[in-house]
Amino acid sequence: WTGKELFARAIHQASTRNGKPFVAVNCGAIPQELVDAELFGYEKGAFTGATTARVGYFEAADSGTLFLDEIGELPLASQVRLLRVLQEREVTRVGATRARQIDIRVIAATNRILPDEIREGRFREDLFHRLAVGVLLLPPLRQREGDLNILIDSMLASINTEAASQPGYTHKKLDAAARNLLLQHSWPGNVRELHNTLLRDSIWA
């Protein structure tokens, strides 16, 4: 976790869509048989268990930003449908016969090297070119030493704010020795490791 979602949120907040929905989806966490239903929604009776209609992530993000994390995990069949949604700017729920217009910004991220995935037949080249309008490489935290102090201060402030209402919680600060330890660590777990370290320390301090 190199901070991809944080970066996507920053893009959303800096845009004219900042008052609209920001929807983040981990594509790798959706069971393959449910990918289409989760992304595109479904109508009542579309499949066993579909007792009511449901909005998918694309419709939920309408007029805002949809962040598709780990997009390299999507099955090929879902990639075909995703390509059509991006090209036509409309989504058809599973079990529906009519498409619905959508207006969203899509930000996609992956830890896979997609050109390699294309060569291996695991990712569609046409979808890659549709998504790769602006490509940003977000390096691991160990290569971004200048970001550490900013991230430490921001995350600790957020942790303090979120925990302020908990009984007995006191505002936590870092002394110089603790900060130096954090700055010297290589952070193999990237931003998530940093956040969890600060959270754990705030609980036990």
MODELLER restraints for C-alpha pairs under 7 A, 6 or more apart:
rsr = mdl.restraints
at = mdl.atoms
rsr.add(forms.Gaussian(group=physical.xy_distance, feature=features.Distance(at['CA:1:A'], at['CA:189:A']), mean=6.88, stdev=0.5))
rsr.add(forms.Gaussian(group=physical.xy_distance, feature=features.Distance(at['CA:1:A'], at['CA:190:A']), mean=5.63, stdev=0.5))
rsr.add(forms.Gaussian(group=physical.xy_distance, feature=features.Distance(at['CA:1:A'], at['CA:191:A']), mean=5.85, stdev=0.5))
rsr.add(forms.Gaussian(group=physical.xy_distance, feature=features.Distance(at['CA:1:A'], at['CA:192:A']), mean=5.83, stdev=0.5))
rsr.add(forms.Gaussian(group=physical.xy_distance, feature=features.Distance(at['CA:2:A'], at['CA:138:A']), mean=6.78, stdev=0.5))
rsr.add(forms.Gaussian(group=physical.xy_distance, feature=features.Distance(at['CA:2:A'], at['CA:139:A']), mean=6.94, stdev=0.5))
rsr.add(forms.Gaussian(group=physical.xy_distance, feature=features.Distance(at['CA:2:A'], at['CA:140:A']), mean=5.44, stdev=0.5))
rsr.add(forms.Gaussian(group=physical.xy_distance, feature=features.Distance(at['CA:2:A'], at['CA:141:A']), mean=6.33, stdev=0.5))
rsr.add(forms.Gaussian(group=physical.xy_distance, feature=features.Distance(at['CA:2:A'], at['CA:190:A']), mean=5.28, stdev=0.5))
rsr.add(forms.Gaussian(group=physical.xy_distance, feature=features.Distance(at['CA:2:A'], at['CA:191:A']), mean=5.37, stdev=0.5))
rsr.add(forms.Gaussian(group=physical.xy_distance, feature=features.Distance(at['CA:3:A'], at['CA:191:A']), mean=5.73, stdev=0.5))
rsr.add(forms.Gaussian(group=physical.xy_distance, feature=features.Distance(at['CA:8:A'], at['CA:67:A']), mean=6.81, stdev=0.5))
rsr.add(forms.Gaussian(group=physical.xy_distance, feature=features.Distance(at['CA:8:A'], at['CA:107:A']), mean=6.80, stdev=0.5))
rsr.add(forms.Gaussian(group=physical.xy_distance, feature=features.Distance(at['CA:12:A'], at['CA:18:A']), mean=5.52, stdev=0.5))
rsr.add(forms.Gaussian(group=physical.xy_distance, feature=features.Distance(at['CA:12:A'], at['CA:65:A']), mean=6.48, stdev=0.5))
rsr.add(forms.Gaussian(group=physical.xy_distance, feature=features.Distance(at['CA:17:A'], at['CA:64:A']), mean=5.42, stdev=0.5))
rsr.add(forms.Gaussian(group=physical.xy_distance, feature=features.Distance(at['CA:20:A'], at['CA:63:A']), mean=6.22, stdev=0.5))
rsr.add(forms.Gaussian(group=physical.xy_distance, feature=features.Distance(at['CA:20:A'], at['CA:64:A']), mean=4.75, stdev=0.5))
rsr.add(forms.Gaussian(group=physical.xy_distance, feature=features.Distance(at['CA:21:A'], at['CA:61:A']), mean=5.37, stdev=0.5))
rsr.add(forms.Gaussian(group=physical.xy_distance, feature=features.Distance(at['CA:21:A'], at['CA:64:A']), mean=4.77, stdev=0.5))
rsr.add(forms.Gaussian(group=physical.xy_distance, feature=features.Distance(at['CA:21:A'], at['CA:65:A']), mean=6.37, stdev=0.5))
rsr.add(forms.Gaussian(group=physical.xy_distance, feature=features.Distance(at['CA:22:A'], at['CA:61:A']), mean=6.24, stdev=0.5))
rsr.add(forms.Gaussian(group=physical.xy_distance, feature=features.Distance(at['CA:22:A'], at['CA:64:A']), mean=5.86, stdev=0.5))
rsr.add(forms.Gaussian(group=physical.xy_distance, feature=features.Distance(at['CA:22:A'], at['CA:65:A']), mean=4.90, stdev=0.5))
rsr.add(forms.Gaussian(group=physical.xy_distance, feature=features.Distance(at['CA:22:A'], at['CA:66:A']), mean=6.07, stdev=0.5))
rsr.add(forms.Gaussian(group=physical.xy_distance, feature=features.Distance(at['CA:23:A'], at['CA:61:A']), mean=5.70, stdev=0.5))
rsr.add(forms.Gaussian(group=physical.xy_distance, feature=features.Distance(at['CA:23:A'], at['CA:65:A']), mean=6.32, stdev=0.5))
rsr.add(forms.Gaussian(group=physical.xy_distance, feature=features.Distance(at['CA:23:A'], at['CA:66:A']), mean=4.93, stdev=0.5))
rsr.add(forms.Gaussian(group=physical.xy_distance, feature=features.Distance(at['CA:23:A'], at['CA:67:A']), mean=6.07, stdev=0.5))
rsr.add(forms.Gaussian(group=physical.xy_distance, feature=features.Distance(at['CA:24:A'], at['CA:66:A']), mean=6.04, stdev=0.5))
rsr.add(forms.Gaussian(group=physical.xy_distance, feature=features.Distance(at['CA:24:A'], at['CA:67:A']), mean=4.62, stdev=0.5))
rsr.add(forms.Gaussian(group=physical.xy_distance, feature=features.Distance(at['CA:24:A'], at['CA:68:A']), mean=6.27, stdev=0.5))
rsr.add(forms.Gaussian(group=physical.xy_distance, feature=features.Distance(at['CA:25:A'], at['CA:67:A']), mean=6.07, stdev=0.5))
rsr.add(forms.Gaussian(group=physical.xy_distance, feature=features.Distance(at['CA:25:A'], at['CA:68:A']), mean=5.14, stdev=0.5))
rsr.add(forms.Gaussian(group=physical.xy_distance, feature=features.Distance(at['CA:25:A'], at['CA:69:A']), mean=5.93, stdev=0.5))
rsr.add(forms.Gaussian(group=physical.xy_distance, feature=features.Distance(at['CA:26:A'], at['CA:68:A']), mean=6.27, stdev=0.5))
rsr.add(forms.Gaussian(group=physical.xy_distance, feature=features.Distance(at['CA:26:A'], at['CA:69:A']), mean=4.81, stdev=0.5))
rsr.add(forms.Gaussian(group=physical.xy_distance, feature=features.Distance(at['CA:26:A'], at['CA:70:A']), mean=6.03, stdev=0.5))
rsr.add(forms.Gaussian(group=physical.xy_distance, feature=features.Distance(at['CA:27:A'], at['CA:68:A']), mean=6.47, stdev=0.5))
rsr.add(forms.Gaussian(group=physical.xy_distance, feature=features.Distance(at['CA:27:A'], at['CA:69:A']), mean=5.96, stdev=0.5))
rsr.add(forms.Gaussian(group=physical.xy_distance, feature=features.Distance(at['CA:27:A'], at['CA:70:A']), mean=5.50, stdev=0.5))
rsr.add(forms.Gaussian(group=physical.xy_distance, feature=features.Distance(at['CA:27:A'], at['CA:71:A']), mean=5.73, stdev=0.5))
rsr.add(forms.Gaussian(group=physical.xy_distance, feature=features.Distance(at['CA:27:A'], at['CA:73:A']), mean=6.27, stdev=0.5))
rsr.add(forms.Gaussian(group=physical.xy_distance, feature=features.Distance(at['CA:27:A'], at['CA:74:A']), mean=6.29, stdev=0.5))
rsr.add(forms.Gaussian(group=physical.xy_distance, feature=features.Distance(at['CA:28:A'], at['CA:70:A']), mean=5.80, stdev=0.5))
rsr.add(forms.Gaussian(group=physical.xy_distance, feature=features.Distance(at['CA:28:A'], at['CA:73:A']), mean=5.18, stdev=0.5))
rsr.add(forms.Gaussian(group=physical.xy_distance, feature=features.Distance(at['CA:28:A'], at['CA:74:A']), mean=6.95, stdev=0.5))
rsr.add(forms.Gaussian(group=physical.xy_distance, feature=features.Distance(at['CA:32:A'], at['CA:75:A']), mean=6.90, stdev=0.5))
rsr.add(forms.Gaussian(group=physical.xy_distance, feature=features.Distance(at['CA:36:A'], at['CA:78:A']), mean=6.34, stdev=0.5))
rsr.add(forms.Gaussian(group=physical.xy_distance, feature=features.Distance(at['CA:37:A'], at['CA:56:A']), mean=6.70, stdev=0.5))
rsr.add(forms.Gaussian(group=physical.xy_distance, feature=features.Distance(at['CA:37:A'], at['CA:94:A']), mean=6.13, stdev=0.5))
rsr.add(forms.Gaussian(group=physical.xy_distance, feature=features.Distance(at['CA:38:A'], at['CA:56:A']), mean=5.20, stdev=0.5))
rsr.add(forms.Gaussian(group=physical.xy_distance, feature=features.Distance(at['CA:38:A'], at['CA:57:A']), mean=6.39, stdev=0.5))
rsr.add(forms.Gaussian(group=physical.xy_distance, feature=features.Distance(at['CA:39:A'], at['CA:56:A']), mean=4.84, stdev=0.5))
rsr.add(forms.Gaussian(group=physical.xy_distance, feature=features.Distance(at['CA:39:A'], at['CA:57:A']), mean=4.83, stdev=0.5))
rsr.add(forms.Gaussian(group=physical.xy_distance, feature=features.Distance(at['CA:39:A'], at['CA:58:A']), mean=5.99, stdev=0.5))
rsr.add(forms.Gaussian(group=physical.xy_distance, feature=features.Distance(at['CA:40:A'], at['CA:56:A']), mean=4.42, stdev=0.5))
rsr.add(forms.Gaussian(group=physical.xy_distance, feature=features.Distance(at['CA:40:A'], at['CA:57:A']), mean=6.36, stdev=0.5))
rsr.add(forms.Gaussian(group=physical.xy_distance, feature=features.Distance(at['CA:40:A'], at['CA:58:A']), mean=5.99, stdev=0.5))
rsr.add(forms.Gaussian(group=physical.xy_distance, feature=features.Distance(at['CA:40:A'], at['CA:91:A']), mean=6.32, stdev=0.5))
rsr.add(forms.Gaussian(group=physical.xy_distance, feature=features.Distance(at['CA:40:A'], at['CA:92:A']), mean=6.56, stdev=0.5))
rsr.add(forms.Gaussian(group=physical.xy_distance, feature=features.Distance(at['CA:40:A'], at['CA:93:A']), mean=5.22, stdev=0.5))
rsr.add(forms.Gaussian(group=physical.xy_distance, feature=features.Distance(at['CA:40:A'], at['CA:94:A']), mean=6.92, stdev=0.5))
rsr.add(forms.Gaussian(group=physical.xy_distance, feature=features.Distance(at['CA:41:A'], at['CA:54:A']), mean=5.36, stdev=0.5))
rsr.add(forms.Gaussian(group=physical.xy_distance, feature=features.Distance(at['CA:41:A'], at['CA:55:A']), mean=4.60, stdev=0.5))
rsr.add(forms.Gaussian(group=physical.xy_distance, feature=features.Distance(at['CA:41:A'], at['CA:56:A']), mean=3.60, stdev=0.5))
rsr.add(forms.Gaussian(group=physical.xy_distance, feature=features.Distance(at['CA:41:A'], at['CA:93:A']), mean=4.79, stdev=0.5))
rsr.add(forms.Gaussian(group=physical.xy_distance, feature=features.Distance(at['CA:41:A'], at['CA:94:A']), mean=6.17, stdev=0.5))
rsr.add(forms.Gaussian(group=physical.xy_distance, feature=features.Distance(at['CA:42:A'], at['CA:53:A']), mean=5.67, stdev=0.5))
rsr.add(forms.Gaussian(group=physical.xy_distance, feature=features.Distance(at['CA:42:A'], at['CA:54:A']), mean=5.42, stdev=0.5))
rsr.add(forms.Gaussian(group=physical.xy_distance, feature=features.Distance(at['CA:42:A'], at['CA:55:A']), mean=6.79, stdev=0.5))
rsr.add(forms.Gaussian(group=physical.xy_distance, feature=features.Distance(at['CA:42:A'], at['CA:93:A']), mean=4.52, stdev=0.5))
rsr.add(forms.Gaussian(group=physical.xy_distance, feature=features.Distance(at['CA:42:A'], at['CA:94:A']), mean=4.30, stdev=0.5))
rsr.add(forms.Gaussian(group=physical.xy_distance, feature=features.Distance(at['CA:42:A'], at['CA:95:A']), mean=6.04, stdev=0.5))
rsr.add(forms.Gaussian(group=physical.xy_distance, feature=features.Distance(at['CA:43:A'], at['CA:52:A']), mean=6.77, stdev=0.5))
rsr.add(forms.Gaussian(group=physical.xy_distance, feature=features.Distance(at['CA:43:A'], at['CA:53:A']), mean=4.22, stdev=0.5))
rsr.add(forms.Gaussian(group=physical.xy_distance, feature=features.Distance(at['CA:43:A'], at['CA:54:A']), mean=6.44, stdev=0.5))
rsr.add(forms.Gaussian(group=physical.xy_distance, feature=features.Distance(at['CA:43:A'], at['CA:93:A']), mean=6.42, stdev=0.5))
rsr.add(forms.Gaussian(group=physical.xy_distance, feature=features.Distance(at['CA:43:A'], at['CA:94:A']), mean=6.24, stdev=0.5))
rsr.add(forms.Gaussian(group=physical.xy_distance, feature=features.Distance(at['CA:43:A'], at['CA:95:A']), mean=5.48, stdev=0.5))
rsr.add(forms.Gaussian(group=physical.xy_distance, feature=features.Distance(at['CA:43:A'], at['CA:96:A']), mean=6.12, stdev=0.5))
rsr.add(forms.Gaussian(group=physical.xy_distance, feature=features.Distance(at['CA:44:A'], at['CA:50:A']), mean=5.29, stdev=0.5))
rsr.add(forms.Gaussian(group=physical.xy_distance, feature=features.Distance(at['CA:44:A'], at['CA:51:A']), mean=5.38, stdev=0.5))
rsr.add(forms.Gaussian(group=physical.xy_distance, feature=features.Distance(at['CA:44:A'], at['CA:52:A']), mean=4.43, stdev=0.5))
rsr.add(forms.Gaussian(group=physical.xy_distance, feature=features.Distance(at['CA:44:A'], at['CA:53:A']), mean=4.41, stdev=0.5))
rsr.add(forms.Gaussian(group=physical.xy_distance, feature=features.Distance(at['CA:45:A'], at['CA:51:A']), mean=6.06, stdev=0.5))
rsr.add(forms.Gaussian(group=physical.xy_distance, feature=features.Distance(at['CA:46:A'], at['CA:94:A']), mean=6.29, stdev=0.5))
rsr.add(forms.Gaussian(group=physical.xy_distance, feature=features.Distance(at['CA:46:A'], at['CA:95:A']), mean=4.56, stdev=0.5))
rsr.add(forms.Gaussian(group=physical.xy_distance, feature=features.Distance(at['CA:58:A'], at['CA:66:A']), mean=6.90, stdev=0.5))
rsr.add(forms.Gaussian(group=physical.xy_distance, feature=features.Distance(at['CA:59:A'], at['CA:102:A']), mean=6.70, stdev=0.5))
rsr.add(forms.Gaussian(group=physical.xy_distance, feature=features.Distance(at['CA:61:A'], at['CA:104:A']), mean=6.54, stdev=0.5))
rsr.add(forms.Gaussian(group=physical.xy_distance, feature=features.Distance(at['CA:62:A'], at['CA:102:A']), mean=5.58, stdev=0.5))
rsr.add(forms.Gaussian(group=physical.xy_distance, feature=features.Distance(at['CA:62:A'], at['CA:103:A']), mean=5.49, stdev=0.5))
rsr.add(forms.Gaussian(group=physical.xy_distance, feature=features.Distance(at['CA:62:A'], at['CA:104:A']), mean=5.38, stdev=0.5))
rsr.add(forms.Gaussian(group=physical.xy_distance, feature=features.Distance(at['CA:63:A'], at['CA:103:A']), mean=4.99, stdev=0.5))
rsr.add(forms.Gaussian(group=physical.xy_distance, feature=features.Distance(at['CA:63:A'], at['CA:104:A']), mean=5.07, stdev=0.5))
rsr.add(forms.Gaussian(group=physical.xy_distance, feature=features.Distance(at['CA:64:A'], at['CA:104:A']), mean=5.23, stdev=0.5))
rsr.add(forms.Gaussian(group=physical.xy_distance, feature=features.Distance(at['CA:64:A'], at['CA:105:A']), mean=6.35, stdev=0.5))
rsr.add(forms.Gaussian(group=physical.xy_distance, feature=features.Distance(at['CA:65:A'], at['CA:104:A']), mean=5.51, stdev=0.5))
rsr.add(forms.Gaussian(group=physical.xy_distance, feature=features.Distance(at['CA:65:A'], at['CA:105:A']), mean=4.65, stdev=0.5))
rsr.add(forms.Gaussian(group=physical.xy_distance, feature=features.Distance(at['CA:65:A'], at['CA:106:A']), mean=5.89, stdev=0.5))
rsr.add(forms.Gaussian(group=physical.xy_distance, feature=features.Distance(at['CA:66:A'], at['CA:104:A']), mean=6.81, stdev=0.5))
rsr.add(forms.Gaussian(group=physical.xy_distance, feature=features.Distance(at['CA:66:A'], at['CA:105:A']), mean=6.16, stdev=0.5))
rsr.add(forms.Gaussian(group=physical.xy_distance, feature=features.Distance(at['CA:66:A'], at['CA:106:A']), mean=4.93, stdev=0.5))
rsr.add(forms.Gaussian(group=physical.xy_distance, feature=features.Distance(at['CA:66:A'], at['CA:107:A']), mean=6.25, stdev=0.5))
rsr.add(forms.Gaussian(group=physical.xy_distance, feature=features.Distance(at['CA:67:A'], at['CA:106:A']), mean=5.97, stdev=0.5))
rsr.add(forms.Gaussian(group=physical.xy_distance, feature=features.Distance(at['CA:67:A'], at['CA:107:A']), mean=4.78, stdev=0.5))
rsr.add(forms.Gaussian(group=physical.xy_distance, feature=features.Distance(at['CA:67:A'], at['CA:108:A']), mean=5.77, stdev=0.5))
rsr.add(forms.Gaussian(group=physical.xy_distance, feature=features.Distance(at['CA:68:A'], at['CA:107:A']), mean=6.15, stdev=0.5))
rsr.add(forms.Gaussian(group=physical.xy_distance, feature=features.Distance(at['CA:68:A'], at['CA:108:A']), mean=4.62, stdev=0.5))
rsr.add(forms.Gaussian(group=physical.xy_distance, feature=features.Distance(at['CA:68:A'], at['CA:109:A']), mean=6.32, stdev=0.5))
rsr.add(forms.Gaussian(group=physical.xy_distance, feature=features.Distance(at['CA:69:A'], at['CA:108:A']), mean=5.74, stdev=0.5))
rsr.add(forms.Gaussian(group=physical.xy_distance, feature=features.Distance(at['CA:69:A'], at['CA:109:A']), mean=4.78, stdev=0.5))
rsr.add(forms.Gaussian(group=physical.xy_distance, feature=features.Distance(at['CA:69:A'], at['CA:110:A']), mean=6.09, stdev=0.5))
rsr.add(forms.Gaussian(group=physical.xy_distance, feature=features.Distance(at['CA:70:A'], at['CA:109:A']), mean=5.59, stdev=0.5))
rsr.add(forms.Gaussian(group=physical.xy_distance, feature=features.Distance(at['CA:70:A'], at['CA:110:A']), mean=4.26, stdev=0.5))
rsr.add(forms.Gaussian(group=physical.xy_distance, feature=features.Distance(at['CA:70:A'], at['CA:111:A']), mean=6.69, stdev=0.5))
rsr.add(forms.Gaussian(group=physical.xy_distance, feature=features.Distance(at['CA:71:A'], at['CA:108:A']), mean=6.33, stdev=0.5))
rsr.add(forms.Gaussian(group=physical.xy_distance, feature=features.Distance(at['CA:71:A'], at['CA:109:A']), mean=6.11, stdev=0.5))
rsr.add(forms.Gaussian(group=physical.xy_distance, feature=features.Distance(at['CA:71:A'], at['CA:110:A']), mean=5.68, stdev=0.5))
rsr.add(forms.Gaussian(group=physical.xy_distance, feature=features.Distance(at['CA:72:A'], at['CA:110:A']), mean=5.85, stdev=0.5))
rsr.add(forms.Gaussian(group=physical.xy_distance, feature=features.Distance(at['CA:72:A'], at['CA:112:A']), mean=6.38, stdev=0.5))
rsr.add(forms.Gaussian(group=physical.xy_distance, feature=features.Distance(at['CA:72:A'], at['CA:123:A']), mean=6.88, stdev=0.5))
rsr.add(forms.Gaussian(group=physical.xy_distance, feature=features.Distance(at['CA:76:A'], at['CA:122:A']), mean=6.89, stdev=0.5))
rsr.add(forms.Gaussian(group=physical.xy_distance, feature=features.Distance(at['CA:76:A'], at['CA:123:A']), mean=6.64, stdev=0.5))
rsr.add(forms.Gaussian(group=physical.xy_distance, feature=features.Distance(at['CA:83:A'], at['CA:127:A']), mean=5.57, stdev=0.5))
rsr.add(forms.Gaussian(group=physical.xy_distance, feature=features.Distance(at['CA:85:A'], at['CA:91:A']), mean=5.49, stdev=0.5))
rsr.add(forms.Gaussian(group=physical.xy_distance, feature=features.Distance(at['CA:89:A'], at['CA:101:A']), mean=6.14, stdev=0.5))
rsr.add(forms.Gaussian(group=physical.xy_distance, feature=features.Distance(at['CA:89:A'], at['CA:102:A']), mean=5.69, stdev=0.5))
rsr.add(forms.Gaussian(group=physical.xy_distance, feature=features.Distance(at['CA:89:A'], at['CA:103:A']), mean=6.77, stdev=0.5))
rsr.add(forms.Gaussian(group=physical.xy_distance, feature=features.Distance(at['CA:90:A'], at['CA:99:A']), mean=5.94, stdev=0.5))
rsr.add(forms.Gaussian(group=physical.xy_distance, feature=features.Distance(at['CA:90:A'], at['CA:100:A']), mean=5.24, stdev=0.5))
rsr.add(forms.Gaussian(group=physical.xy_distance, feature=features.Distance(at['CA:90:A'], at['CA:101:A']), mean=4.25, stdev=0.5))
rsr.add(forms.Gaussian(group=physical.xy_distance, feature=features.Distance(at['CA:90:A'], at['CA:102:A']), mean=5.29, stdev=0.5))
rsr.add(forms.Gaussian(group=physical.xy_distance, feature=features.Distance(at['CA:91:A'], at['CA:99:A']), mean=5.30, stdev=0.5))
rsr.add(forms.Gaussian(group=physical.xy_distance, feature=features.Distance(at['CA:91:A'], at['CA:100:A']), mean=5.27, stdev=0.5))
rsr.add(forms.Gaussian(group=physical.xy_distance, feature=features.Distance(at['CA:91:A'], at['CA:101:A']), mean=6.53, stdev=0.5))
rsr.add(forms.Gaussian(group=physical.xy_distance, feature=features.Distance(at['CA:92:A'], at['CA:98:A']), mean=6.26, stdev=0.5))
rsr.add(forms.Gaussian(group=physical.xy_distance, feature=features.Distance(at['CA:92:A'], at['CA:99:A']), mean=4.34, stdev=0.5))
rsr.add(forms.Gaussian(group=physical.xy_distance, feature=features.Distance(at['CA:92:A'], at['CA:100:A']), mean=6.22, stdev=0.5))
rsr.add(forms.Gaussian(group=physical.xy_distance, feature=features.Distance(at['CA:114:A'], at['CA:123:A']), mean=6.95, stdev=0.5))
rsr.add(forms.Gaussian(group=physical.xy_distance, feature=features.Distance(at['CA:117:A'], at['CA:123:A']), mean=5.39, stdev=0.5))
rsr.add(forms.Gaussian(group=physical.xy_distance, feature=features.Distance(at['CA:118:A'], at['CA:124:A']), mean=5.99, stdev=0.5))
rsr.add(forms.Gaussian(group=physical.xy_distance, feature=features.Distance(at['CA:118:A'], at['CA:125:A']), mean=5.91, stdev=0.5))
rsr.add(forms.Gaussian(group=physical.xy_distance, feature=features.Distance(at['CA:140:A'], at['CA:190:A']), mean=6.10, stdev=0.5))
rsr.add(forms.Gaussian(group=physical.xy_distance, feature=features.Distance(at['CA:141:A'], at['CA:187:A']), mean=6.49, stdev=0.5))
rsr.add(forms.Gaussian(group=physical.xy_distance, feature=features.Distance(at['CA:141:A'], at['CA:190:A']), mean=5.14, stdev=0.5))
rsr.add(forms.Gaussian(group=physical.xy_distance, feature=features.Distance(at['CA:141:A'], at['CA:191:A']), mean=6.63, stdev=0.5))
rsr.add(forms.Gaussian(group=physical.xy_distance, feature=features.Distance(at['CA:142:A'], at['CA:186:A']), mean=5.24, stdev=0.5))
rsr.add(forms.Gaussian(group=physical.xy_distance, feature=features.Distance(at['CA:142:A'], at['CA:187:A']), mean=5.96, stdev=0.5))
rsr.add(forms.Gaussian(group=physical.xy_distance, feature=features.Distance(at['CA:148:A'], at['CA:183:A']), mean=6.73, stdev=0.5))
rsr.add(forms.Gaussian(group=physical.xy_distance, feature=features.Distance(at['CA:155:A'], at['CA:195:A']), mean=6.48, stdev=0.5))
rsr.add(forms.Gaussian(group=physical.xy_distance, feature=features.Distance(at['CA:156:A'], at['CA:198:A']), mean=6.60, stdev=0.5))
rsr.add(forms.Gaussian(group=physical.xy_distance, feature=features.Distance(at['CA:159:A'], at['CA:199:A']), mean=6.65, stdev=0.5))
rsr.add(forms.Gaussian(group=physical.xy_distance, feature=features.Distance(at['CA:160:A'], at['CA:171:A']), mean=5.91, stdev=0.5))
rsr.add(forms.Gaussian(group=physical.xy_distance, feature=features.Distance(at['CA:160:A'], at['CA:172:A']), mean=6.69, stdev=0.5))
rsr.add(forms.Gaussian(group=physical.xy_distance, feature=features.Distance(at['CA:163:A'], at['CA:169:A']), mean=6.75, stdev=0.5))
rsr.add(forms.Gaussian(group=physical.xy_distance, feature=features.Distance(at['CA:172:A'], at['CA:202:A']), mean=6.32, stdev=0.5))
rsr.add(forms.Gaussian(group=physical.xy_distance, feature=features.Distance(at['CA:187:A'], at['CA:193:A']), mean=6.67, stdev=0.5))
rsr.add(forms.Gaussian(group=physical.xy_distance, feature=features.Distance(at['CA:187:A'], at['CA:194:A']), mean=6.96, stdev=0.5))
